[in-house]
């Protein structure tokens, strides 16, 4: 076996460690699935809307019951389901943020309309104490932002904990 000096340092010139031939070709991975509103792809839009409303209702009832951490749990569950269902982050992140903010907004609206409690004045005071403009809208917006951040953190953790294939 004669060595060709022009092949030294080139790929394939040193066959160290294996007497076998080239490795077998890699299997073609299926593309990740994502919700599409085209009929026949991932289900009808009405089913997605019902699931979205059910998630928001569960979060609203949880907020009324005092379960302030429920958006995090919902994000965690969505992250696990999104990893197993191969849903893309660009679809699951806005969905979980909207559901959690809508759930908390529904709970706040229920308290303000039904019970006549002074949530607006409390929100105004909390915003002023937090160094923000003393408007009730700012306090409510910060509350909804907290729900969105909790949901995003839960989604991140759920996707990190779920086993998945590397791309």
Phi, psi and omega in degrees: 000115183261141180268136177265117183296337179285342181270350183296132179084358180266154178300135178088357182280334179250117179254073183265138169088347183214136176261358182281169179280200180293155181293155179294152180295148180288144177289146179283121181280142177290149180289149180296141179272145178215153182296131176232146182268014176277128180302138179095350182267300183225018178107165182287156181294331179297322178294320177294321179295318179296318178296320179295315179294323178295318177297318178295322179293320178297318179292325178294316179296321177295321178293322177292331179277355178094012179272078186293340183269002184297327174299326176295316180295320178295320177294322177297314179296321179293322178297318177295315180293323180292324179291316180290325179274001181056041175275140182285154180294326181291347176260315186286327181294308178297327181295313183289327177292316179294319180296315182292318179293322178292323178296314179291324178295321178295321179293317178295319178295322178298316180294320182288322185276318186279307188272342182069024180287155185276054180297326181293319179289326176293317179297322178295316180295317180296319178297318180294319179291333179277002179085013179261169176301140186280068176233143181294330179297323179293317179297319179290321178296321178294323177297316179292328176293323177297319178297319180293320179292320176300315181295319179294320178294320177295320177297316179299314181293320179296319178290329180286326182279332182284134178290142180205166179278143175283145180271000000 
